[in-house]
């Protein structure tokens, strides 16, 4: 009977939290001040599930001799998850800043989001987009996305392509060859070097994201086609 009570309570909390989130999202679309509640609502969800977790453990296991150890394990796990959630952005930010010189006022493109840097904080970077919206980007996302930066607007067009290379090639060789091919490809603007981002790997290949700049948007498709042909791993000769 106790386990049924715990399961029903869990289902009720899930339904209530989902309903509140839907209502908040609808309210946020009509009234901007509700967006503050939407941003803080994940904390309410975490707190609710934490209370439920300890209550459920108490309800089901309070009479057991090992109950105190269960509580200690839960506390340690929750503390570890909380620490990881908070400090992952701090560590990611430190690593990113070691690799990139971020300055207030620079123009930054992160994935599909671009704008002017407003502030670089301990856990996030805030940018002002072209439409004036302030966007907060977690530092952990900076390490996962292709990032490019410019000190001023205009003068370049950019595009991103994904490439795969056979594992018989070494990563430094691949990146050196990419830079060489881009430098010798017509219509690419090498004053803005390509941004090479190792993305993942599978059994046979390395996967890279490549961000390339051209001087004219009309050159985009031509340059992309040439790069795909010249950097196709089936034809790539790294030792020339």
NUSENU-321735 format. One record per residue (C-alpha): residue number from 1; x negated, y negated, z negated. Coordinates in Angstrom, 2 decimals. Example, Ala and Ser with C-alpha at 12.3 -4.5 7.8 and 13.67 -1.06 7.14 Angstrom:
NUSENU-321735
+-----+---------+---------+---------+
| pos |       x |       y |       z |
+-----+---------+---------+---------+
|   1 |  -12.30 |    4.50 |   -7.80 |
|   2 |  -13.67 |    1.06 |   -7.14 |
+-----+---------+---------+---------+
//
This chain:
NUSENU-321735
+-----+---------+---------+---------+
| pos |       x |       y |       z |
+-----+---------+---------+---------+
|   1 |    0.00 |    0.00 |    0.00 |
|   2 |   -2.86 |   -2.38 |   -0.81 |
|   3 |   -4.47 |   -1.92 |    2.59 |
|   4 |   -1.14 |   -2.68 |    4.31 |
|   5 |   -0.86 |   -5.90 |    2.28 |
|   6 |   -4.39 |   -6.93 |    3.26 |
|   7 |   -3.75 |   -6.21 |    6.96 |
|   8 |   -0.46 |   -8.15 |    6.96 |
|   9 |   -2.17 |  -11.09 |    5.23 |
|  10 |   -4.95 |  -11.03 |    7.85 |
|  11 |   -2.45 |  -10.99 |   10.70 |
|  12 |   -0.52 |  -13.87 |    9.11 |
|  13 |   -3.69 |  -15.98 |    8.75 |
|  14 |   -4.62 |  -15.27 |   12.37 |
|  15 |   -1.18 |  -16.34 |   13.64 |
|  16 |   -1.11 |  -19.47 |   11.45 |
|  17 |   -4.60 |  -20.60 |   12.50 |
|  18 |   -3.86 |  -19.96 |   16.20 |
|  19 |   -0.60 |  -21.93 |   15.94 |
|  20 |   -2.29 |  -24.85 |   14.20 |
|  21 |   -5.05 |  -24.93 |   16.82 |
|  22 |   -2.50 |  -25.02 |   19.67 |
|  23 |   -0.56 |  -27.84 |   17.96 |
|  24 |   -3.77 |  -29.80 |   17.33 |
|  25 |   -4.85 |  -29.46 |   20.97 |
|  26 |   -1.47 |  -30.73 |   22.15 |
|  27 |   -1.60 |  -33.61 |   19.67 |
|  28 |   -5.15 |  -34.45 |   20.76 |
|  29 |   -4.02 |  -34.83 |   24.36 |
|  30 |   -1.50 |  -37.50 |   23.33 |
|  31 |   -3.22 |  -39.20 |   20.40 |
|  32 |   -7.00 |  -39.67 |   20.36 |
|  33 |   -7.26 |  -39.89 |   16.55 |
|  34 |   -6.18 |  -36.22 |   16.30 |
|  35 |   -9.46 |  -35.25 |   17.98 |
|  36 |  -11.24 |  -35.78 |   14.66 |
|  37 |   -9.09 |  -33.04 |   13.13 |
|  38 |   -9.77 |  -30.77 |   16.12 |
|  39 |  -13.53 |  -31.15 |   15.65 |
|  40 |  -13.34 |  -30.26 |   11.94 |
|  41 |  -10.79 |  -27.46 |   12.31 |
|  42 |  -13.44 |  -24.73 |   12.87 |
|  43 |  -14.60 |  -25.41 |    9.29 |
|  44 |  -11.05 |  -24.80 |    8.07 |
|  45 |  -10.98 |  -21.52 |   10.00 |
|  46 |  -14.31 |  -20.37 |    8.56 |
|  47 |  -13.23 |  -21.28 |    5.03 |
|  48 |   -9.90 |  -19.50 |    5.47 |
|  49 |  -11.50 |  -16.28 |    6.69 |
|  50 |  -14.16 |  -16.42 |    3.97 |
|  51 |  -11.50 |  -16.68 |    1.26 |
|  52 |   -9.52 |  -13.87 |    2.91 |
|  53 |  -12.61 |  -11.66 |    3.09 |
|  54 |  -13.36 |  -11.98 |   -0.63 |
|  55 |   -9.70 |  -11.65 |   -1.57 |
|  56 |   -9.37 |   -8.52 |    0.57 |
|  57 |  -12.49 |   -6.98 |   -0.98 |
|  58 |  -11.18 |   -7.78 |   -4.45 |
|  59 |   -7.73 |   -6.35 |   -3.71 |
|  60 |   -9.05 |   -3.09 |   -2.27 |
|  61 |  -12.23 |   -2.47 |   -4.25 |
|  62 |  -11.98 |   -4.31 |   -7.57 |
|  63 |  -11.59 |   -1.08 |   -9.53 |
|  64 |  -14.59 |    0.56 |   -7.90 |
|  65 |  -17.97 |    0.73 |   -9.65 |
|  66 |  -19.76 |   -0.56 |   -6.55 |
|  67 |  -17.52 |   -3.65 |   -6.16 |
|  68 |  -20.16 |   -6.10 |   -7.55 |
|  69 |  -22.65 |   -4.83 |   -4.95 |
|  70 |  -20.09 |   -5.33 |   -2.18 |
|  71 |  -19.63 |   -8.95 |   -3.30 |
|  72 |  -23.41 |   -9.52 |   -3.35 |
|  73 |  -23.75 |   -8.06 |    0.16 |
|  74 |  -20.91 |  -10.28 |    1.44 |
|  75 |  -22.52 |  -13.38 |   -0.09 |
|  76 |  -25.91 |  -12.52 |    1.45 |
|  77 |  -24.39 |  -11.85 |    4.89 |
|  78 |  -22.34 |  -15.07 |    4.86 |
|  79 |  -25.34 |  -17.08 |    3.64 |
|  80 |  -27.50 |  -15.61 |    6.40 |
|  81 |  -24.91 |  -16.32 |    9.10 |
|  82 |  -24.40 |  -19.88 |    7.84 |
|  83 |  -28.14 |  -20.51 |    7.73 |
|  84 |  -28.58 |  -19.13 |   11.24 |
|  85 |  -25.67 |  -21.21 |   12.58 |
|  86 |  -27.09 |  -24.43 |   11.09 |
|  87 |  -30.81 |  -23.97 |   11.62 |
|  88 |  -30.71 |  -22.48 |   15.11 |
|  89 |  -30.00 |  -25.97 |   16.47 |
|  90 |  -32.76 |  -27.49 |   14.32 |
|  91 |  -35.37 |  -24.99 |   15.56 |
|  92 |  -34.12 |  -25.23 |   19.15 |
|  93 |  -34.39 |  -29.02 |   18.95 |
|  94 |  -37.96 |  -28.88 |   17.66 |
|  95 |  -39.00 |  -26.50 |   20.44 |
|  96 |  -37.23 |  -28.57 |   23.10 |
|  97 |  -38.87 |  -31.80 |   21.94 |
|  98 |  -42.28 |  -30.14 |   22.04 |
|  99 |  -41.70 |  -29.38 |   25.73 |
| 100 |  -39.89 |  -32.60 |   26.72 |
| 101 |  -40.43 |  -36.26 |   25.98 |
| 102 |  -36.92 |  -37.52 |   25.18 |
| 103 |  -36.43 |  -41.26 |   24.90 |
| 104 |  -33.33 |  -43.31 |   24.20 |
| 105 |  -32.00 |  -44.74 |   27.45 |
| 106 |  -33.35 |  -41.98 |   29.70 |
| 107 |  -30.92 |  -40.27 |   32.05 |
| 108 |  -30.52 |  -36.57 |   31.37 |
| 109 |  -28.74 |  -33.78 |   33.23 |
| 110 |  -27.92 |  -30.62 |   31.26 |
| 111 |  -26.16 |  -27.99 |   33.32 |
| 112 |  -23.15 |  -29.77 |   34.83 |
| 113 |  -23.23 |  -32.64 |   32.31 |
| 114 |  -25.24 |  -35.82 |   32.93 |
| 115 |  -25.58 |  -39.22 |   31.31 |
| 116 |  -27.78 |  -41.64 |   29.41 |
| 117 |  -29.35 |  -40.53 |   26.13 |
| 118 |  -27.80 |  -42.39 |   23.20 |
| 119 |  -29.56 |  -40.52 |   20.41 |
| 120 |  -31.60 |  -37.36 |   19.83 |
| 121 |  -30.66 |  -35.97 |   16.43 |
| 122 |  -31.79 |  -33.05 |   14.32 |
| 123 |  -29.15 |  -30.65 |   15.64 |
| 124 |  -27.89 |  -32.30 |   18.86 |
| 125 |  -28.42 |  -34.83 |   21.61 |
| 126 |  -25.74 |  -37.42 |   22.31 |
| 127 |  -25.38 |  -38.80 |   25.82 |
| 128 |  -23.07 |  -41.39 |   27.34 |
| 129 |  -21.57 |  -40.01 |   30.55 |
| 130 |  -20.83 |  -42.02 |   33.69 |
| 131 |  -17.23 |  -42.59 |   32.57 |
| 132 |  -18.35 |  -43.91 |   29.17 |
| 133 |  -17.54 |  -40.78 |   27.18 |
| 134 |  -19.95 |  -39.85 |   24.37 |
| 135 |  -20.88 |  -36.17 |   24.63 |
| 136 |  -22.68 |  -34.29 |   21.85 |
| 137 |  -24.77 |  -31.37 |   23.13 |
| 138 |  -26.11 |  -28.84 |   20.58 |
| 139 |  -29.87 |  -28.32 |   20.72 |
| 140 |  -29.33 |  -24.59 |   21.16 |
| 141 |  -27.63 |  -25.31 |   24.48 |
| 142 |  -30.63 |  -27.35 |   25.63 |
| 143 |  -32.74 |  -24.20 |   25.46 |
| 144 |  -30.21 |  -22.21 |   27.52 |
| 145 |  -29.48 |  -24.64 |   30.36 |
| 146 |  -31.52 |  -26.10 |   33.20 |
| 147 |  -32.45 |  -29.62 |   32.08 |
| 148 |  -33.73 |  -32.49 |   34.17 |
| 149 |  -34.46 |  -36.07 |   33.26 |
| 150 |  -34.92 |  -39.38 |   35.07 |
| 151 |  -35.86 |  -42.77 |   33.68 |
| 152 |  -33.51 |  -44.55 |   36.07 |
| 153 |  -30.43 |  -43.78 |   38.14 |
| 154 |  -30.31 |  -43.26 |   41.86 |
| 155 |  -32.95 |  -42.40 |   44.42 |
| 156 |  -32.40 |  -38.65 |   44.30 |
| 157 |  -29.83 |  -35.97 |   44.91 |
| 158 |  -30.14 |  -32.63 |   43.17 |
| 159 |  -28.88 |  -29.09 |   43.52 |
| 160 |  -29.35 |  -25.81 |   41.66 |
| 161 |  -29.92 |  -22.37 |   43.09 |
| 162 |  -30.47 |  -18.99 |   41.45 |
| 163 |  -33.25 |  -16.72 |   42.62 |
| 164 |  -34.33 |  -13.19 |   41.77 |
| 165 |  -37.86 |  -11.81 |   42.02 |
| 166 |  -39.05 |   -8.23 |   41.83 |
| 167 |  -40.90 |   -7.35 |   38.64 |
| 168 |  -43.99 |   -6.35 |   40.62 |
| 169 |  -44.74 |  -10.10 |   40.59 |
| 170 |  -45.96 |  -11.80 |   37.40 |
| 171 |  -44.06 |  -14.80 |   36.02 |
| 172 |  -46.94 |  -17.33 |   36.31 |
| 173 |  -47.43 |  -16.28 |   39.95 |
| 174 |  -43.72 |  -16.66 |   40.66 |
| 175 |  -43.54 |  -20.16 |   39.16 |
| 176 |  -46.71 |  -21.26 |   40.94 |
| 177 |  -45.31 |  -20.01 |   44.25 |
| 178 |  -41.96 |  -21.76 |   43.67 |
| 179 |  -43.73 |  -25.09 |   43.13 |
| 180 |  -45.84 |  -24.55 |   46.24 |
| 181 |  -42.87 |  -23.64 |   48.45 |
| 182 |  -40.79 |  -26.61 |   47.24 |
| 183 |  -43.74 |  -28.98 |   47.84 |
| 184 |  -44.03 |  -27.72 |   51.43 |
| 185 |  -40.33 |  -27.64 |   52.23 |
| 186 |  -39.03 |  -30.58 |   54.30 |
| 187 |  -36.32 |  -32.74 |   52.75 |
| 188 |  -37.33 |  -31.88 |   49.16 |
| 189 |  -38.36 |  -34.85 |   47.03 |
| 190 |  -41.47 |  -33.66 |   45.25 |
| 191 |  -41.88 |  -36.96 |   43.37 |
| 192 |  -39.33 |  -35.31 |   41.09 |
| 193 |  -40.86 |  -31.84 |   40.56 |
| 194 |  -38.45 |  -28.90 |   40.56 |
| 195 |  -37.14 |  -27.70 |   37.20 |
| 196 |  -37.84 |  -23.97 |   36.90 |
| 197 |  -35.89 |  -22.15 |   34.20 |
| 198 |  -36.32 |  -18.44 |   33.48 |
| 199 |  -32.79 |  -17.20 |   32.87 |
| 200 |  -32.79 |  -13.44 |   32.34 |
| 201 |  -34.10 |  -10.13 |   33.61 |
| 202 |  -32.77 |   -6.72 |   34.52 |
| 203 |  -34.38 |   -3.39 |   35.23 |
| 204 |  -35.92 |   -4.47 |   38.53 |
| 205 |  -35.90 |   -8.27 |   38.69 |
| 206 |  -36.54 |  -11.59 |   36.99 |
| 207 |  -33.74 |  -14.16 |   37.38 |
| 208 |  -34.61 |  -17.87 |   37.67 |
| 209 |  -32.53 |  -21.06 |   37.89 |
| 210 |  -34.16 |  -23.67 |   40.11 |
| 211 |  -33.17 |  -27.35 |   40.09 |
| 212 |  -34.44 |  -29.18 |   43.20 |
| 213 |  -34.24 |  -32.83 |   44.30 |
| 214 |  -33.69 |  -34.26 |   47.77 |
| 215 |  -33.72 |  -37.88 |   48.91 |
| 216 |  -30.48 |  -37.59 |   50.84 |
| 217 |  -27.29 |  -35.63 |   50.01 |
| 218 |  -27.09 |  -34.59 |   53.68 |
| 219 |  -30.33 |  -32.62 |   53.20 |
| 220 |  -28.89 |  -30.56 |   50.37 |
| 221 |  -27.63 |  -27.58 |   52.39 |
| 222 |  -30.65 |  -27.52 |   54.73 |
| 223 |  -33.15 |  -27.53 |   51.87 |
| 224 |  -31.15 |  -24.93 |   49.95 |
| 225 |  -31.06 |  -22.59 |   52.96 |
| 226 |  -34.80 |  -22.94 |   53.58 |
| 227 |  -35.67 |  -22.32 |   49.94 |
| 228 |  -33.47 |  -19.23 |   49.77 |
| 229 |  -35.20 |  -17.86 |   52.89 |
| 230 |  -38.74 |  -18.69 |   51.76 |
| 231 |  -38.29 |  -17.59 |   48.15 |
| 232 |  -36.36 |  -14.40 |   48.82 |
| 233 |  -38.26 |  -11.75 |   46.85 |
| 234 |  -38.11 |   -9.33 |   49.79 |
| 235 |  -40.28 |  -11.67 |   51.86 |
| 236 |  -42.26 |  -13.39 |   49.12 |
| 237 |  -46.02 |  -12.84 |   49.36 |
| 238 |  -47.72 |  -14.19 |   46.26 |
| 239 |  -51.27 |  -13.24 |   47.20 |
| 240 |  -51.91 |  -15.08 |   50.41 |
+-----+---------+---------+---------+
//
